[in-house]
Amino acid sequence: MRIRFRTGSRTTPAIAWSLFAWIVLIPSIACGPAKTNPDDPSISSLPTTSTVVVPQPSSPEWTVTGEDLNIVLATPDLGVGEQRFALVLSDQQGLIKFPVVELTSYRYENGYDSDNEGPVETMLARFAEFPFRTRGIHVTTFSFDTPGNWGVKVHVPRTDGSTASAEVRFSVAEHSRSIAVGEPAPPSKNRTLSDVKSASELTTGSIIDESLYETTIADAIHRQRPFVVVFASPAFCTNAVCGPQVEVASALREKYGDKADFIHVDLYENPQEIQGDLASAIKSPLLSEWGLTSQEWTYVVSANGKVTARFENFVGEDELEQAIKVAIENAHNA
């Protein structure tokens, strides 16, 4: 069993962090109500048992609810290898914002009706709050060494000294469905401002940064400098794992736009025709090119055209900025 806590490339002993969390951080627990969409199946149709296996859907619906703790898996597209792993945690009081929680992974090689094998890894996940402070996720990294059935147990300290626990179960594939870290980015030809009369034809967002629609992914690769591409539909970001990703990308473009390109691709080809109603929506063909099925994705691509960071659903500004810095530094040193 390995115990690791990741902050960038630095490893911190879990025992020290556990003591820190219990002794120092417990008084600062901040729990507030999470705003959710009652029509979102991943939020409103939570199962009623403490551990549930949910089939792979076309959007993140890996959810568990219990008397003490509710879980939504924010990163269901998991493959063998080191993977970013994120969860939304809540209880009867709302979103759990505890700064650090402990996660433990297990294998179920003979199916979920058999005993688990492990623990395999114990990790500490840090809380990352979304802009506007209405949502947030706990994020860490797990290494999955085999494909198949896995589970992660979550342990959240309580102020009375007890611990709330629950487990989310999921499948790990031999290879993720989406483009993975280390693979070449597809030279996609997304539409730009030169292809339309108005930027409103390129995004469902109400606040539009036109700088995000000036170049294609193919051209960014050809230029041989790092770039960030966000696949998201701002007007339809309604569930617990989705956040204002385009706004985050726009803010980082202001800081790093002279060193990297920033691109937004909406999930739908006809934003101006949807107007809040997906009945007539046409999905972007680029989603298939990148193997995307969830509601929100962000990629950082290096100057040599290979993916260096991959984020399923929302990624906060600090985490994304660190990945951008790495890509820019690597390009500078190449």
N, C-alpha and C positions, 0 to 999 in steps of 0.2 A: 504493500500500500504506500502510495506517495502522498505527501501533504505539501501543498504549494499555495502560495498567495502571490498573484501576479500584479505588479504595478510597472507597466512597460516591460523591460527586460530584467527587472530586479526580482529576486525570490526572497520572501520573508517567512520565517518559521511560523507555522500555523499556531503553535502553542502560545507564542508571544502575542499574536494577534487575537487569539481567543481570550486570553486574559485581559487584553486591552479592551475588547468588546464588552466583556462582562463588567469590568471594574470601572472603566471610564465612560463608555458610551451608553450604558443602560439608562442613566438619568436623562439622556438627550433624545430618547425615542420620540419621534414625531409621526403620528398617524393622522391622516386626514382623509376625508371622503374622496374616492376616485370617481371622476365623471365618466360614465360609460353610456353606450348606446343600447337601450333595451331591446332593439331589434337585431343586435349583433348576436348570432348564435354562439359565438365563443364566449360571450359574457352572460347572456340571459338563459342559456340552456345548459348550465353547468350540471354535471351529474351529481347524484346525491350520496355516493359512496366515497370512502376516504382514499381509495386508489382505483383508478379507472384507466383502461387501455382504450384509446380512441383511434379508429382507422385513419389513415393518411388522407386528409381532405385537400381541397384546392386552396384553402386559406387556413391560417393557424387556428386550430380548434382543440389542441391538446390541453384539456382542462381537467382539473381535479378540485373538488370542494369537500370540505369536512366541517366538523363542529369548530375546529380551531384555526384552520388554515385553508386558503384557496390558492390554486396555482394555475397560471396560464403560461405554457411554454412558448417563448417568443422566437425560438430558433429551431423549428422542427426539421429543416432540411439538413440532416446530419449525415456525414460520411466517416469512414475510417480515417483516423489521424487526429491531429490536434484541431479542436473546433471551439469557436466562440460559443458560449452557452449562456442564455439569458432567460430569466423568469420574471413574471409579474406576480407579486405576492400580495394577498389581501386577507382581511379577516372581517368580522362583523362591524368593526369600527371604520373600515375602509382600507385604502392603500397602506401597505407596510413599508415604512421608510427607514427601518433599522439600518444603520450604516454598513454593517457586515453580518452576513449569515453563513452558516456552514452547510455545504452540500456534499453528499456522498454518493458515488456511483456504484451500481451493481450490474452484473450480467444475469440474464435468464436464458441460458443456453438451451434448456429443455422446455421452454415455454413458461408463461406466467403462472401456470398452475403448479409449477415445481418450486423448490427452494431457490433463492437467489445465490449467486456466487460472488464472493467479495467480502468486504468492500474492496473496490478496485482503486479508487482515488477519493481522497477527501480534500475539497477545495473550499476556499473562502471567497464568497461573491460580494462585490461592493455595490452599493446602491447608486444609481445614476438617475437624477431627476430630469424629467422633460422640461422644456421651456413652458412657462405659464404655471408650473408646479401643480398640475392636475393629474399627471401620470408619472410613472417611473418604473425602472427595471433593475434587477440585480444581475450583475454580469461577472462571469469568470471564464476560464478555459478548461476544457476536459480533453483528455486523450482517449479515444475509443480505439482499442487495438483489434477488435473483430467486429464484423457486421452481425446484425441480429437484434434480439430483444434486450433492451436495457432499461434501467430505472435509476432515478436520482431522488434520494431522500433529502428533504429540506428540514433544517432545524432552526427555529427562530426563538431566541431567548425572550422570556417575559419578565416584567418588572417584579413579579412575585417570586422569581427564582426558578420557575418551571420552564419547560421548553415545549413549544408547539411544533408538531412534526406532521409531515405528509409526504407522499411519494408520487411522482409523475413518471409514467412509463411511455416508452417511445421506441421506434425502430431506428437503427443505424444501418445505412446502406454501405455497400462496398465503395460507392462513389456518390457524392451528393448530386442531386438533379441539376443544380445550378453550377455555373462556371466556378471553379474552385481556385484557391490561392495557388500560385505557381503556374497556372494554365494561361495561355495567350488569350487576350481579350478578343472577342469576335469583332471584325471590322465593320460594325453596323453603320448603316446610313440613315440615321434619324433625321427627321425633318428639322429645318432651321428657319430662321426669320426670312431667309431668301426664298423659301418655298411657299410662304403664306402672305396674306395681306395684313394680318394682325397677329400679335403674339397670343391673343386669346384663342387662336386655333391650335396652340401648342401645349396649353396647360389648363387644368381646371382651377388653378389657383386664382384668387382674387387680387393678390398683390404680386406683380410680375417683375422679376429682375431679368430684363431682356439679354443681359450678358450670358445667361445660362443657355441661350438658344442660338448662339452665333456659329457653332462649329459642330460637325458630325464626329461620332466616335472614330470613324475611319480616318478622318483628317487628323484627329488628335494623335492617333497611333502613328500616322505618317510623319507628323512633326517631331516625333521622338522626344517628347517631354512628358512628365507625369500628368495624369488627369484624374478627375473625380467624376463619376457618373451616378446620378440618383434616378432610380426608377420609382416613381410614386405618383399618386393622383391626389393632390392636396384637398380637394373638395370632398373626397370620399374616405378620408382618414378618420375612421370612427371607432375602431376597437382599441383594446387596452395596450396593444403592442405597437401601435402606429402613432407617429408624432410628426411635428412640423419639420420634416427632413429637408425640404427644399429651402426653407428659411435658414436652416443651419448651414447648408451648402453656400447660400448666398453670402452669409456673414463671413465664412471662411474664404470665399472668393475675394472679398475685399482685402484680406490679409495676405493671400498667397497667389492672387491672380496673375502676378508678374512672373511666377515660377511654375505654375501649373494651370491647366485648363479645367473648367468646371462646366458640367453638362447636366441638364435635367431632361429626362424622357418621361412623358406622362404615360400612364398605363393604357390610356384610351386615345384612339386616333381622331376622334371627333369631339373634343371638349366643348366646343361652342354649341353643339347640338344636344348635349346631355342635360344641362341645366338642373342638376340634382336628381335626375331620373336615369338609371342605368338601363332601362328597357331598350333603348336604341343605341347603347354603347358598342363601339367596335374596339376590340383589344388590339394593342400595338403588336405587330408581328415580331418586334424585337424581343418580346418576352420569351418567345420560343427559341430565338437564337441564343439567349443567355440561360435558358432552362429555368425561368422564374415562375413560381406559382403563388408565392405569398404577396401580401399587399404592398410591401415597401422593401427596397433593396438599395444598398449603396456600395459601390466598388471604388477602390483606389488602384490605379494602374500605373506601372513604372514607365520610365522612358523607353524601355525595350519592348513595351507592349504586353508585359505579363502582369497578371493580377497579384498585388502585394497585400491587399486587405479586402475582406468581404464581410458585409454586415447585413444580416437578415433582419428585417423590420428596423425599428428606430435605433439610431446610434447617436449618442450625445456629442456635443461639440468638442469636449476634451478628448474623448476616445478617437473621434475622427481626425481631429487636428494632429494627434500623435502619429497616426498612420500616414497622413499627408507629409509631415516633416520627414519621416523615414524615407518616403519615396523621393522627395526633393533632395535629401542628403545623398541618397544612393546615386541619383542622376548626376549630382555635382562631382561625386568621387569616381564616376565611371570613366 
